[in-house]
């Protein structure tokens, strides 16, 4: 996957459009948010969303061998060096003992929460995938 021309403005618009959208399984969970960000950056869809509940999402994750494999396989091998992350890249963080996928804004990692996008420091990244 390669980043398309104008991806920076497209990603900024995507983040702004999702700023206040609350978490909802299959519509605005961490994986669907990341899929939308990657599609915005590259123009390519990663995978169809086939879940609408936590149970259905967990089944997909288990069948695919974990969250990183389930969501990020098209992005290749991850790095464990959070210092390599750049705007638009993807990371997995530990969120209260469970993995969650975030997108790098350049200054933070963000993903959907109960009241819209939430931001955490870059050094919370456990694994990092380059996008494009």
N, C-alpha and C positions, 0 to 999 in steps of 0.2 A: 504494500500500500504506500502511496506517495501523497504528500500534502498537495492540495490543489491551490492554484493561484487565488489569493484573497482569503485564505483560510483564517487569518488572524481576525479580520472583521466578522467573518461568518461565525467563528467561535465566540467572539464577544457578544454578538447578537443572540446566539443560542443560550449563553449563560444568563443574559439579561432576561430573555423570554422565560427561563426556568427558575429565576431567582426566588419567586414566591410560590412555586408549585410544590405542594406537600408530597411526601413519600406515599406511594401507592404501588402495591405489588403489580407487576406486569404493565404499568403505565409510567411510573416515575420511581422505580427502585434504583439501586446503585448500578445494576447491569444495564437496564434500559436507558438510564441517563448517559452512561458511558458509550453505549452503542450509538446513541444520537450524536454525541460529541465526535466520535470517530467518523461517522458518516458526514458530519458537517465539515470536518477537516480534510477528509480524503475523497468524499463523493461516493464512497462504497459502503454498502450495508454489511454488517458483520455476521449477523445470524437473526433468524426470526424469533420473536418472543412468543413462547408457547405456554406461559404461566400467567395466572391471575390471582394467586394466593401464595402465602409463605410456604405451605406444604408442597405445592406444585413446583415452586422455584427450588426448594431443597431437593426434590426428586431429580430435577434436571442437573443440579450441581453434583449430586452423588453419582448419577449415571455417567457424567463426564469426568469424574475424577477430582473434584474439588473446584472451588470458585475460580481460581486462576486458569485451570484447564477449560472449564465450561465457558467462561466469558472471554478470555484473552488469547486462546490458542491461535487465532488468525494473526496475532501480532508477533508471534515468534517467542523466543526464549526471553525470560525476564532477567533483570539484573537485581542484585540485592543492594546496590549502591544508590541510595536516594539522591546523592549529589549529582547523578547523571540525568536527573529528570529535568525536562523543559516544558514550556507551555504547550498544552495539548496532549502530553503523554499521559499514560494511565498508571495508577498504582493501587496496590492492595494495602490497606491499613488494618490494624487490630482495633475493632470498635466494640468495646465492652466484652472482650473475649471471643468475638466472632469476626471473621474477615468481611471487609466491605471494600468496594471498588470506588476509587475517586479519580477525578480528572485534574490535572495540574493547571492552575491559572497563571503560573509563572511565579507567584509569590506564596500560594497556598495550594492545598489539595482540597477539592470540594466534591460534594455529593449530596443527594437529597436527604432531607431530614423532615421531621414532623411539620415544620413551618416554612419549608423551602430549603434552598441550598445552604449547607453548613460548610464551614472552612476549618481546616486543621493545618498545623505546620508541616512543611515538606519532610521534616525528619521523622514523621510518623509512618512513612512508606516502608513497607516490609519487602515488597517486590515492585519493580518498575518495568513497564513495557514502553518501548519507543513507538510512537505513531508516526509513520512516514519517514 
